[in-house]
Amino acid sequence: MIGPGAAARVMVATRPVDFRKGADSLAALVTAEYGGDPFSGVIYVFRAKRADRIKLVWWDGTDLCLMAKKLEAGGLQVARYP
C-alpha cells in the first residue's frame, strides 16, 4: 500500500463540504477558504454533511491524491461546542 508517511501533518476541516467536489476543487477550497497550500504534503480531511463519509486530499510529490471512505456503524462523532 502506498500512502503518506508517519510524520505527515493532518488538517481537518470543521465544516462539511459538497461531496461532489473532486481533488482539484477540494485543493482550491484549501487555498481559498483555509489559506493552506494543497501542494505542501499536508493531508486535508473533509467530511460530508451527514458525517458518514470523508475525503482526504494530499500531494504525494507527483500528483494530488484523493481518497474517499464511507464510514460504517455511525460514522464520525461530531462534537458541538457553544
ABEGO torsion letter per residue (X at the ends): XBBBBAABBBBBBABBBBAABBAAAAAAAAAAAAGBBAAAGBBBBBBBAAGABBBBBBBAGABBBBBBBBBBGGEBBBBBBX
